């Protein structure tokens, strides 16, 4: 296989899908149509192709970016109202922080049920080996695109970390002031009246909360949940690439792998909190447990110089397979490719490899984007995430690593 040529054709196919379907927000028609198009491309070359529906509540994932600023605004007003009313915005701030921890920090599903339900579409295809399977390899990406992050399209893109974390200093300060005011009101009530000034807003506190308004407003506007980006590098190219690997391996007259079953998977709703991969592994977990199983996931593929294999996921809280990371790094070196390990930092989010790891299989993600805390020129989650921002050499490298890793699995070097 001419891998560089195949990589260029993957980028062309990605461009064609974006022209046809545009942005692909989770649970929308465009994301479904993209999954169907990928399925049609695999139908003639795989042993089975499956499109599976699952429930998703996309609005839940970014809800805390609206809940917290609204509660903050109400809290400022409540500081001048009767003391018992301070409990309302205080509870709103607590609820917003709980939702943030559930949705973003740990990628849990609470409180999804409070938000509108939509249907997501996962695509999976199976290529059976020549003989009885002894192991499975999942090659995965996701075909949905992210809501637009306004911060990455603004002059303040370098300040992303500050824009995300600074508002919480003001949220916590206001929560403490509201709690003090409410507690003072309760204490005064027991003392027969609301006389005294304890718990009243002081000048310094009002000035401090007013100073936080720009940061809090920026947090409210951080993500445009109604509009999606083209999502070429993040992450349609990965789905197109793994589908191309599947076609290349099977169209030559069946799988060249003797004892390794290959699954090509494209998830929906990765950008809505990994809901697609969570649903897929929940559905297929029992059958995946029958054989040693490995998930090689790809996400955010742009530049060869930024090629990295992740050793942790979900904001650094979940470990991925160190054995797989080491083997993938060795595969890269064998191909003359530089690929460094990367431990996810808090605030970096998550990839679909996390749900594979949660399901108990060995999983790793390969990315090819800058991961420094301060970064310039980011295109993911922006209207600039178009196919011309993807280097063919980065896709070529990922394909070579995936093929060499499959060969090593076939050789039994990672048997357990």
C-alpha positions as CSV (number, residue, x, y, z in Angstrom):
1,X,0.0,0.0,0.0
2,X,1.2,3.5,-0.9
3,X,0.5,4.9,2.6
4,X,1.2,8.5,1.8
5,X,-1.1,8.4,-1.2
6,X,-3.8,6.7,1.0
7,X,-3.3,9.5,3.6
8,X,-3.9,12.2,1.0
9,X,-7.0,10.4,-0.2
10,X,-8.3,10.2,3.4
11,X,-8.0,14.0,3.6
12,X,-9.8,14.4,0.3
13,X,-12.6,12.1,1.5
14,X,-12.8,14.1,4.7
15,X,-13.2,17.3,2.7
16,X,-15.9,15.7,0.6
17,X,-17.9,14.5,3.6
18,X,-17.6,18.0,5.1
19,X,-18.9,19.6,1.8
20,X,-21.8,17.2,1.8
21,X,-22.8,17.3,5.5
22,X,-21.2,20.3,7.1
23,X,-20.8,20.5,10.9
24,X,-22.0,17.4,12.7
25,X,-23.2,18.2,16.2
26,X,-23.9,15.1,18.3
27,X,-27.4,13.7,17.8
28,X,-28.0,15.7,14.6
29,X,-28.9,14.7,11.1
30,X,-25.5,15.7,9.7
31,X,-23.7,13.4,12.2
32,X,-26.1,10.5,11.3
33,X,-25.5,11.1,7.5
34,X,-21.8,11.1,7.9
35,X,-22.0,7.8,9.8
36,X,-24.2,6.3,7.1
37,X,-21.7,7.5,4.4
38,X,-18.8,5.8,6.2
39,X,-20.9,2.7,6.6
40,X,-21.6,2.6,2.8
41,X,-17.9,2.8,2.1
42,X,-17.2,-0.2,4.3
43,X,-20.2,-2.3,3.3
44,X,-18.5,-4.1,0.4
45,X,-15.3,-5.0,2.1
46,X,-16.1,-6.1,5.7
47,X,-17.8,-9.2,7.1
48,X,-20.4,-7.1,8.9
49,X,-21.2,-3.4,9.2
50,X,-23.5,-2.1,11.9
51,X,-25.1,1.3,12.6
52,X,-26.4,1.4,16.2
53,X,-28.7,4.0,17.7
54,X,-28.3,5.3,21.3
55,X,-29.8,8.0,23.4
56,X,-27.8,11.2,24.0
57,X,-28.5,14.5,25.8
58,X,-26.0,16.8,24.1
59,X,-27.2,20.0,26.0
60,X,-26.1,18.5,29.3
61,X,-22.4,18.5,28.6
62,X,-21.9,22.3,28.5
63,X,-24.9,23.2,30.7
64,X,-22.7,24.3,33.7
65,X,-21.1,27.1,31.5
66,X,-24.6,28.7,31.6
67,X,-25.8,27.6,35.0
68,X,-22.8,29.1,36.9
69,X,-22.8,32.6,35.3
70,X,-26.6,32.9,35.7
71,X,-26.4,31.9,39.4
72,X,-23.5,34.4,39.8
73,X,-25.6,37.3,38.4
74,X,-28.6,36.3,40.6
75,X,-26.2,36.1,43.5
76,X,-25.0,39.7,43.2
77,X,-28.6,40.9,43.3
78,X,-29.5,38.6,46.2
79,X,-26.8,40.2,48.3
80,X,-29.1,43.3,48.5
81,X,-32.3,41.4,49.1
82,X,-33.6,39.9,52.3
83,X,-31.1,37.4,53.7
84,X,-33.1,34.2,53.3
85,X,-33.1,34.7,49.5
86,X,-29.3,34.3,49.5
87,X,-29.8,30.6,49.6
88,X,-31.3,30.5,46.1
89,X,-28.2,31.6,44.1
90,X,-25.9,29.8,46.6
91,X,-27.7,26.5,45.7
92,X,-27.4,27.4,42.0
93,X,-23.7,27.8,42.3
94,X,-23.3,24.5,44.2
95,X,-25.4,22.8,41.6
96,X,-23.4,24.3,38.7
97,X,-20.1,23.1,40.3
98,X,-21.5,19.6,40.9
99,X,-22.6,19.4,37.2
100,X,-19.2,20.6,36.1
101,X,-17.5,17.9,38.1
102,X,-19.8,15.2,36.8
103,X,-19.9,16.3,33.2
104,X,-16.4,17.6,32.5
105,X,-14.0,16.6,35.3
106,X,-15.1,12.9,35.4
107,X,-17.3,12.5,32.3
108,X,-20.2,11.0,34.2
109,X,-23.8,11.2,32.9
110,X,-25.5,13.2,35.7
111,X,-27.8,15.0,35.1
112,X,-28.4,14.0,31.5
113,X,-32.0,13.0,32.1
114,X,-32.9,16.7,32.7
115,X,-32.1,17.7,29.1
116,X,-33.7,16.9,25.7
117,X,-33.0,13.5,24.3
118,X,-31.7,12.9,20.9
119,X,-30.5,9.9,18.9
120,X,-26.8,9.3,18.2
121,X,-25.3,6.9,15.6
122,X,-22.3,4.6,16.2
123,X,-20.7,2.8,13.3
124,X,-18.8,-0.5,13.7
125,X,-17.5,-2.9,11.1
126,X,-15.9,-6.3,11.7
127,X,-13.2,-8.0,9.6
128,X,-12.8,-11.6,10.6
129,X,-9.3,-13.2,10.5
130,X,-8.5,-16.2,8.3
131,X,-8.6,-18.6,11.3
132,X,-10.2,-18.7,14.7
133,X,-9.7,-15.4,16.3
134,X,-7.4,-15.2,19.3
135,X,-7.5,-11.5,20.0
136,X,-9.3,-8.3,18.8
137,X,-8.0,-4.9,17.7
138,X,-10.4,-1.9,17.7
139,X,-9.3,1.0,15.5
140,X,-11.5,4.0,16.4
141,X,-12.3,7.6,15.8
142,X,-15.3,9.8,16.1
143,X,-17.3,11.5,13.3
144,X,-19.2,14.2,15.3
145,X,-17.8,17.7,15.4
146,X,-17.6,20.0,18.4
147,X,-19.6,23.1,19.2
148,X,-17.6,26.2,18.5
149,X,-15.3,27.4,21.3
150,X,-15.3,31.2,20.9
151,X,-12.1,31.6,22.9
152,X,-10.1,29.8,20.3
153,X,-11.3,32.2,17.6
154,X,-10.6,35.3,19.7
155,X,-7.4,37.3,20.3
156,X,-7.4,35.7,23.8
157,X,-6.8,32.1,22.6
158,X,-3.5,32.0,24.5
159,X,-5.4,32.7,27.7
160,X,-7.7,29.7,27.4
161,X,-6.6,28.2,30.7
162,X,-7.2,31.5,32.5
163,X,-10.6,31.9,30.9
164,X,-11.6,28.5,32.1
165,X,-10.3,28.5,35.6
166,X,-10.4,32.2,36.7
167,X,-14.2,32.4,36.9
168,X,-14.2,29.8,39.6
169,X,-12.3,32.1,42.0
170,X,-15.3,34.5,41.7
171,X,-17.9,31.7,41.9
172,X,-16.4,30.4,45.1
173,X,-16.0,33.9,46.6
174,X,-19.6,34.7,45.9
175,X,-20.7,31.4,47.3
176,X,-18.9,32.1,50.5
177,X,-20.5,35.6,50.7
178,X,-24.0,34.2,50.1
179,X,-23.5,31.5,52.6
180,X,-22.3,34.0,55.2
181,X,-25.3,36.3,54.5
182,X,-27.8,33.4,54.7
183,X,-26.2,32.1,57.9
184,X,-26.3,35.5,59.5
185,X,-29.9,35.8,58.6
186,X,-30.7,32.5,60.3
187,X,-28.7,33.5,63.3
188,X,-30.4,36.8,63.5
189,X,-33.7,35.2,63.3
190,X,-33.0,33.0,66.3
191,X,-31.9,36.2,68.1
192,X,-35.3,37.8,67.5
193,X,-34.9,39.9,64.4
194,X,-32.6,40.9,61.6
195,X,-30.8,43.8,63.4
196,X,-27.1,44.3,63.0
197,X,-24.8,44.5,60.1
198,X,-23.2,41.0,60.2
199,X,-23.6,39.4,56.8
200,X,-24.3,42.6,55.0
201,X,-22.4,43.2,51.7
202,X,-19.3,45.2,52.3
203,X,-17.8,47.6,49.7
204,X,-14.8,45.4,49.1
205,X,-17.0,42.4,48.3
206,X,-19.1,44.3,45.8
207,X,-16.0,45.6,44.1
208,X,-14.6,42.1,43.9
209,X,-17.7,40.6,42.5
210,X,-18.1,43.4,40.0
211,X,-14.4,42.8,38.9
212,X,-15.4,39.2,38.2
213,X,-18.2,40.1,35.8
214,X,-15.9,40.2,32.6
215,X,-14.5,36.7,33.5
216,X,-17.9,35.3,34.3
217,X,-19.5,36.7,31.1
218,X,-16.6,35.3,29.1
219,X,-17.3,31.9,30.7
220,X,-21.0,32.2,29.7
221,X,-19.9,32.9,26.1
222,X,-17.1,30.3,26.0
223,X,-18.9,27.8,23.9
224,X,-21.5,28.4,21.2
225,X,-23.6,25.2,21.7
226,X,-25.8,26.0,18.7
227,X,-23.1,26.0,16.1
228,X,-20.6,23.3,15.2
229,X,-17.2,23.5,13.5
230,X,-16.2,21.6,10.3
231,X,-14.4,19.1,12.6
232,X,-11.9,17.9,10.0
233,X,-8.9,17.2,12.2
234,X,-11.1,16.7,15.3
235,X,-12.1,14.2,14.3
236,X,-13.6,13.2,11.0
237,X,-10.2,12.4,9.6
238,X,-9.6,9.7,12.2
239,X,-12.9,7.9,11.3
240,X,-12.1,8.2,7.6
241,X,-8.6,6.9,8.2
242,X,-9.5,3.8,10.2
243,X,-12.2,3.0,7.7
244,X,-9.6,3.2,4.9
245,X,-7.3,0.9,6.9
246,X,-10.2,-1.6,7.1
247,X,-10.9,-1.4,3.4
248,X,-7.2,-1.8,2.5
249,X,-6.8,-4.8,4.7
250,X,-9.9,-6.6,3.5
251,X,-10.3,-5.7,-0.2
252,X,-7.2,-7.7,-1.2
253,X,-9.3,-10.9,-0.7
254,X,-10.0,-11.1,3.0
255,X,-8.1,-10.1,6.0
256,X,-4.3,-10.7,5.9
257,X,-4.5,-11.3,9.7
258,X,-4.7,-14.9,10.6
259,X,-5.9,-14.8,14.2
260,X,-6.7,-11.1,14.9
261,X,-10.2,-9.9,14.5
262,X,-10.3,-6.3,13.4
263,X,-13.1,-3.9,14.4
264,X,-13.4,-0.5,12.7
265,X,-15.4,1.9,14.9
266,X,-16.6,5.5,14.5
267,X,-18.3,6.9,17.5
268,X,-20.9,9.7,17.6
269,X,-21.2,12.2,20.6
270,X,-17.6,12.2,21.6
271,X,-17.9,15.9,21.8
272,X,-21.0,15.5,24.1
273,X,-19.0,13.8,26.9
274,X,-18.0,10.5,25.2
275,X,-21.6,9.3,25.2
276,X,-21.2,7.4,21.9
277,X,-18.3,5.3,23.1
278,X,-19.9,4.8,26.5
279,X,-23.0,3.4,24.8
280,X,-21.0,1.2,22.4
281,X,-18.8,-0.4,25.0
282,X,-21.8,-0.9,27.2
283,X,-23.5,-2.8,24.4
284,X,-20.5,-4.8,23.3
285,X,-18.6,-5.2,26.5
286,X,-19.6,-8.8,27.1
287,X,-18.5,-10.1,23.7
288,X,-15.2,-8.0,23.9
289,X,-14.4,-9.7,27.2
290,X,-14.2,-13.2,25.4
291,X,-10.8,-12.5,23.9
292,X,-7.8,-10.2,24.7
293,X,-8.9,-6.9,23.2
294,X,-7.0,-3.7,22.4
295,X,-8.4,-0.3,21.4
296,X,-6.2,2.0,19.4
297,X,-8.1,5.3,19.2
298,X,-7.1,8.4,17.1
299,X,-8.1,12.0,17.9
300,X,-7.2,15.5,16.8
301,X,-4.8,14.7,14.0
302,X,-3.1,17.8,12.5
303,X,0.7,17.9,12.5
304,X,3.4,15.3,12.4
305,X,5.6,17.2,14.9
306,X,2.8,17.0,17.5
307,X,2.4,13.3,17.3
308,X,1.8,11.9,20.8
309,X,0.6,8.7,22.5
310,X,-1.6,9.3,25.6
311,X,-0.8,7.6,28.8
312,X,-3.8,9.0,30.7
313,X,-7.2,10.3,29.9
314,X,-10.2,12.1,31.4
315,X,-8.3,15.2,32.6
316,X,-5.4,12.9,33.8
317,X,-7.7,11.0,36.2
318,X,-7.8,7.7,34.3
319,X,-4.8,5.7,33.3
320,X,-4.5,4.2,29.8
321,X,-2.5,1.1,28.9
322,X,1.2,1.8,29.5
323,X,2.0,-1.5,27.8
324,X,0.2,-0.4,24.6
325,X,1.8,3.1,24.8
326,X,5.2,1.5,25.0
327,X,4.5,-0.9,22.1
328,X,3.1,1.9,19.9
329,X,6.1,4.1,20.6
330,X,8.3,1.2,19.6
331,X,6.2,0.8,16.4
332,X,6.8,4.5,15.6
333,X,10.5,4.2,16.1
334,X,10.6,1.2,13.8
335,X,9.0,3.4,11.1
336,X,11.4,6.2,11.8
337,X,8.6,8.3,13.4
338,X,9.1,10.5,16.4
339,X,6.2,10.1,18.9
340,X,6.3,11.2,22.5
341,X,4.2,10.1,25.5
342,X,1.7,12.6,26.9
343,X,-0.2,12.5,30.2
344,X,-3.4,14.4,29.9
345,X,-3.6,17.5,32.0
346,X,-6.6,18.7,33.9
347,X,-8.7,20.8,31.6
348,X,-7.6,18.8,28.5
349,X,-10.8,16.8,28.4
350,X,-11.0,13.2,27.2
351,X,-10.9,10.8,24.3
352,X,-12.9,7.7,23.4
353,X,-10.1,5.5,24.7
354,X,-11.3,6.4,28.2
355,X,-14.5,4.4,27.7
356,X,-12.4,1.4,26.4
357,X,-10.3,1.6,29.5
358,X,-13.4,1.9,31.7
359,X,-14.7,-1.2,30.0
360,X,-11.7,-3.1,31.1
361,X,-9.8,-3.4,27.9
362,X,-6.3,-2.2,27.0
363,X,-6.7,1.2,25.3
364,X,-4.5,4.0,24.0
365,X,-5.1,7.2,22.1
366,X,-2.8,8.8,19.5
367,X,-3.1,12.6,18.9
368,X,-1.3,15.0,16.8
369,X,-1.9,18.5,18.1
370,X,-0.1,20.9,20.5
371,X,-0.7,20.1,24.2
372,X,1.2,22.9,25.9
373,X,-0.8,24.9,28.5
374,X,-0.2,28.1,26.5
375,X,-0.8,27.5,22.8
376,X,-1.2,29.7,19.7
377,X,-2.9,28.9,16.4
378,X,-5.3,26.2,17.6
379,X,-7.9,25.3,15.0
380,X,-9.8,22.5,16.7
381,X,-13.3,23.6,17.9
382,X,-13.1,26.6,15.5
383,X,-14.4,27.3,12.0
384,X,-10.7,26.9,10.9
385,X,-10.8,23.1,11.6
386,X,-10.7,22.3,7.9
387,X,-8.9,19.6,5.8
388,X,-6.2,22.0,4.6
389,X,-5.0,22.2,8.3
390,X,-4.2,18.4,8.3
391,X,-0.7,17.3,7.2
392,X,-0.8,14.2,5.1
393,X,2.5,13.1,6.8
394,X,0.7,13.0,10.1
395,X,-2.0,10.7,8.7
396,X,0.7,8.6,7.0
397,X,2.5,8.2,10.3
398,X,-0.7,7.1,12.1
399,X,-1.5,4.5,9.4
400,X,2.0,3.1,9.5
401,X,1.9,2.8,13.3
402,X,-1.6,1.2,13.3
403,X,-0.5,-1.4,10.6
404,X,2.7,-2.2,12.4
405,X,0.9,-2.6,15.7
406,X,-1.6,-4.9,14.1
407,X,1.2,-7.0,12.8
408,X,2.8,-7.2,16.3
409,X,-0.5,-8.3,17.8
410,X,-0.7,-10.9,15.1
411,X,2.8,-12.2,16.0
412,X,1.6,-12.8,19.6
413,X,4.1,-10.3,21.1
414,X,1.3,-8.9,23.4
415,X,-0.4,-12.2,24.3
416,X,-1.7,-12.4,27.8
